[in-house]
Amino acid sequence: MTMKSFLILPLLFIAVATLAQEQDSTTVYKKRVLESTEVDFLTSYYAQDGDNAAVSGGRGTEKLTDFTPTIVVSLPLNDDDVLTVDAGISAYTSASSSNINPFDDSSDADEFQASSGASSGDTWVNLNVSYSHSSDDRNKIWTAKTSVASEFDYLSFGVGGSYAMLFNEKNTEVSVTANIYLDTWNALYPIELRSFEDGRAGLNDGLFKQYTITGNPDYAPSFTKHDSETRNSYAIGFGFSQILSRNLQGSLALDLVRQQGLLSTPFQRVYFSDVEDSFIQDFQLADDVERLPDNRFKVAVGGRLNYYINQMFVLRTYYRYYTDDWGITSNTMSVELPVKITDKFTLYPSYRYYNQTAADYFAGYEQHLSTEEFYTSDYDLSKFNANAYGFGISYTDIFTSFHLGKFGLKSIDLKYLYYERNTGLTSGMISGGFKFVVD
């Protein structure tokens, strides 16, 4: 598929116009796609820790916390059309990103300690708006959407759409989805390298006048800024779902993604094994920043198989295979066993296993050579395997017996997920959601 195709598909989705058809007295009753306005209040708290921070070249603290409240409003415009607005804020603190400038507080700099400077935390905001239309027989559904997201060094705009068709008495569904994201970096580089960009004064600049360099005092990185600060992503996906029997349902998905532009993270340091080390206090000065190719093509194929055991148990399984032209291949396998303990309460124990090979450009701390063209010490691109254990509980009341004013409570979902990698990274996330129907 050419890049032109990626660009045309979403525009076609957005350009689709559905003409109203004349109806006569023999027209059957048409059920609304969405009976009433629904409002979801979602939130999550995430915390992680580890010792392989990419900001400090593959070693150092990875402590991070993130709190994300989100509101989703689904508004029925008529029998066939639904407008959905999804707005969220993510407030995080990051020990590793604080070390973009580890010298901006009174304590001695150390890659295993967080700095208290401006880069130690930030707020990410996003807004997604989608519009969907269903045909009279509810066998055809198209959706158009747009999005915007922003944080201190990144701005993203997105457009996309999807089309789904059901047939075989709604036992079969096929779908296609396309999205384009146009992103711009406000590139932020490690503090010690900024003195060497664009012919600046190097060791005669302010940072080096304030501190004494130990180790190699002739610190002289051959640093240049990235040529581009834009990143474009083009994605297309195909889906197929089939009810195989009264108890068994399966689905398949294929996703293709092309990325172009600045695919490196500008503030992630790299240290070379053939360059003598230089330090200020206990913090090692960067030899360069991460350098990665400006093109990446990703392919993922996966499938789900859900089996209804009885009124109490349902078995849900999932598998996905991923590969890209950076040398990474991965496998994801998960299983979930919802247990319906009453008409309104369901428990959700789950397990997910993941493994991947390393990118061609990955090596750990001080394992790269300065003669290489591309290099990264980001352990997200390393070889690793991971396990995730989850447990959730949900409450559902389709009759919305409990009310807060005009808001009828339809469901509550609570979940905890624990994640661990064999590289030492661990994390935990608590998430919750409340769905209300507006009378």
ABEGO torsion letter per residue (X at the ends): XBAAAAAAAAAAAAABBBBBBBBBAABBBBBBABABBBBBBBBBBBBBBEABBAAAGGBEBABBBBBBBBBBBBBBABAABBBBBBBBBBBBBBAAAAAABAAABABBBBAABBBABAAABBBBBBBBBBBBBBBAAGABBBBBBBBBBBBAABBBBBBBBBBBBBBGGGABBBBBBBBBBBBBBBBBBBAAAAAABGGBAEAABAAAAABBBBEBABBBBBBBBBABABBBBBBBBBBBBBBABAABBBBBBBBBBBBBEBABBAABBBBBAABBBBBBEABBBBABBBBBBABBBBBBBBBBBBBBABAABBBBBBBBBBBBAAGBBBBBBBBBBBBBABAABBBBBBBBBBBBBBBAABBBBGABBAABABBBABAAABBBBBBBBBBBBBBBBAAGABBBEABBBABBBBBBBBBBBAAGBBBBBBBBBBBBBBX
